[in-house]
Amino acid sequence: MKRWLCILILCLAGCIDGRSEEEKNKQLQDKLAMKDTTEITVLIPSKVSSKKLAITLPRCFFGTNLKNKVVDGQVEEIASSIIFPLPTFSGFPNDEEALHQCPDFSRPVAGLSIAPLFPKKRGTTEIEYGNYWFKQQNYQYTEKEQRNNQTLYRVGIAGKLTVFANQSDKNQQDISIEFWPFDAKDASDSYPHQTDIYSVLDKEFSVAYTVYSSRYLHGKHKPLPNQWYFADALIDIYKHNESLLDHPEIVQGFIENNNRILDYIHQHSKVVN
């Protein structure tokens, strides 16, 4: 009797599971991909030339974001993300070990989003550097304040601000630093603790990621109480009604962090024709 009852339960379980075989297979493949340490190369085509950015890393770092099938260790994508544990880009490399092992997708993760840059005008192949994002989408930005050879812009109407830093001897590529300033009227707001970074990568591509304040860093990843951390400093100056334009050391902190991230990407990628 118990035997027939078990069989009945198994049959009912199979009937309740409404997933198609294709869906089941996709979920299985996704689970395997999250633990797959086999190196693959993701190719991202440029929008202005025949070049492609080739990124080579273990399969698991690309998570379930790949839209196309990997063939002979290669796959071409319009854009892609590289996945790491949440604090990795906040004081990069926040967790050195995380760069060498598959991310744990049961815990918070963050991504490096890599995509091609677009020319300013359709049908052309010219990319205008120097405040690239402002030139590309200037309708989004309105000037808030200007001094010390820098301009702070409002982004849209939501209260977000941005400052641009162009390529220089201290800055590998053009970079945009977008943030929500701390507001004492809403001190619990999480947005000021997340700074969005956009950077040019290898002339024809871009990388985007988020830097988190120490609110989101724990244990060995959290800065010491007396340790200066640029993402925390950005929050602190607005607590005291100051402006980012008066603190170039904070901008430089984000730039140096971005330089290290670009160095890491360069270690695992190359531009091919």
Backbone hydrogen bonds, N-H to C=O, Kabsch-Sander energy under -0.5 kcal/mol:
donor,donor_aa,acceptor,acceptor_aa,energy
5,L,1,M,-2.0
6,C,2,K,-2.3
7,I,3,R,-2.0
8,L,4,W,-2.2
9,I,5,L,-2.3
10,L,6,C,-2.3
11,C,7,I,-2.2
12,L,8,L,-2.5
13,A,9,I,-2.4
14,G,10,L,-1.9
15,C,11,C,-1.8
16,I,12,L,-2.5
17,D,13,A,-1.8
18,G,16,I,-1.1
24,K,20,S,-2.5
25,N,21,E,-2.4
26,K,22,E,-2.2
27,Q,23,E,-2.4
28,L,24,K,-2.1
29,Q,25,N,-2.5
30,D,26,K,-2.3
31,K,27,Q,-2.0
32,L,28,L,-2.2
33,A,29,Q,-2.4
34,M,30,D,-1.6
35,K,32,L,-1.2
36,D,32,L,-0.5
36,D,33,A,-0.8
37,T,35,K,-0.6
40,I,57,L,-2.5
41,T,73,G,-2.6
42,V,40,I,-0.5
42,V,55,I,-2.9
43,L,41,T,-0.5
43,L,75,V,-2.8
44,I,42,V,-0.5
44,I,53,L,-2.2
46,S,51,K,-2.7
47,K,117,L,-0.5
52,K,272,V,-3.0
53,L,44,I,-2.6
54,A,52,K,-0.7
54,A,270,K,-3.2
55,I,42,V,-2.6
55,I,53,L,-0.6
56,T,54,A,-0.5
56,T,268,H,-3.2
57,L,40,I,-1.7
57,L,55,I,-0.6
59,R,38,T,-2.6
60,C,36,D,-2.3
61,F,58,P,-1.7
62,F,59,R,-1.8
63,G,60,C,-1.3
65,N,62,F,-1.9
71,V,74,Q,-3.0
74,Q,71,V,-1.6
75,V,41,T,-2.0
77,E,43,L,-2.6
80,S,114,I,-2.5
82,I,112,L,-2.0
83,I,61,F,-3.8
83,I,81,S,-0.5
84,F,110,A,-2.9
86,L,108,P,-2.0
88,T,85,P,-1.8
89,F,86,L,-0.5
90,S,87,P,-1.7
91,G,89,F,-1.3
92,F,89,F,-0.8
94,N,88,T,-1.9
98,A,95,D,-0.6
99,L,95,D,-0.5
99,L,96,E,-1.2
100,H,97,E,-1.8
101,Q,98,A,-0.7
105,F,103,P,-0.9
107,R,104,D,-1.8
110,A,84,F,-3.2
112,L,82,I,-2.4
113,S,111,G,-0.7
113,S,208,A,-2.9
114,I,80,S,-3.4
114,I,112,L,-0.6
115,A,206,S,-1.9
117,L,204,E,-2.4
120,K,126,E,-1.2
124,T,121,K,-1.6
127,I,125,T,-0.5
128,E,126,E,-0.5
129,Y,127,I,-0.8
135,K,131,N,-2.3
136,Q,132,Y,-2.1
137,Q,133,W,-2.3
140,Q,137,Q,-2.0
141,Y,138,N,-1.1
142,T,154,R,-1.6
144,K,152,L,-3.0
145,E,152,L,-1.5
147,R,150,Q,-2.1
150,Q,147,R,-1.5
152,L,145,E,-2.9
153,Y,151,T,-0.5
153,Y,162,T,-2.8
154,R,142,T,-3.3
155,V,160,K,-3.1
156,G,140,Q,-3.0
156,G,154,R,-0.6
158,A,155,V,-0.8
160,K,155,V,-0.6
161,L,179,F,-3.4
162,T,153,Y,-2.2
163,V,177,I,-1.6
164,F,151,T,-0.5
165,A,175,I,-2.6
168,S,171,N,-2.5
175,I,165,A,-2.5
176,S,198,Y,-2.9
177,I,163,V,-2.4
178,E,176,S,-0.6
178,E,196,D,-2.9
179,F,161,L,-2.8
186,D,183,D,-2.0
187,A,184,A,-0.8
189,D,186,D,-1.9
193,H,190,S,-1.6
194,Q,191,Y,-2.0
195,T,211,V,-3.0
196,D,178,E,-2.1
196,D,194,Q,-0.5
197,I,209,Y,-3.0
198,Y,176,S,-2.1
199,S,207,V,-2.6
200,V,174,D,-2.3
201,L,205,F,-3.3
204,E,202,D,-2.7
205,F,201,L,-1.6
206,S,115,A,-3.0
207,V,199,S,-2.5
208,A,113,S,-2.0
209,Y,197,I,-1.9
211,V,195,T,-3.0
213,S,193,H,-2.1
216,Y,213,S,-1.7
217,L,214,S,-1.1
221,H,218,H,-2.1
222,K,219,G,-1.5
227,Q,224,L,-2.1
228,W,226,N,-0.5
232,D,229,Y,-0.8
233,A,229,Y,-2.4
234,L,230,F,-1.8
235,I,231,A,-1.0
236,D,232,D,-2.4
237,I,233,A,-2.1
238,Y,234,L,-0.9
239,K,235,I,-1.3
240,H,236,D,-1.0
241,N,238,Y,-1.1
242,E,237,I,-3.1
246,D,243,S,-1.6
247,H,244,L,-1.9
250,I,247,H,-1.4
251,V,247,H,-1.2
252,Q,248,P,-2.5
253,G,249,E,-1.5
254,F,250,I,-1.8
255,I,251,V,-2.2
256,E,252,Q,-2.9
257,N,253,G,-1.9
258,N,254,F,-2.3
259,N,255,I,-2.6
260,R,256,E,-1.8
261,I,257,N,-1.7
262,L,258,N,-2.7
263,D,259,N,-2.3
264,Y,260,R,-1.9
265,I,261,I,-2.4
266,H,262,L,-2.6
267,Q,263,D,-1.5
268,H,264,Y,-0.7
268,H,265,I,-1.2
269,S,266,H,-0.8
270,K,54,A,-1.7
272,V,52,K,-3.1
272,V,270,K,-0.5
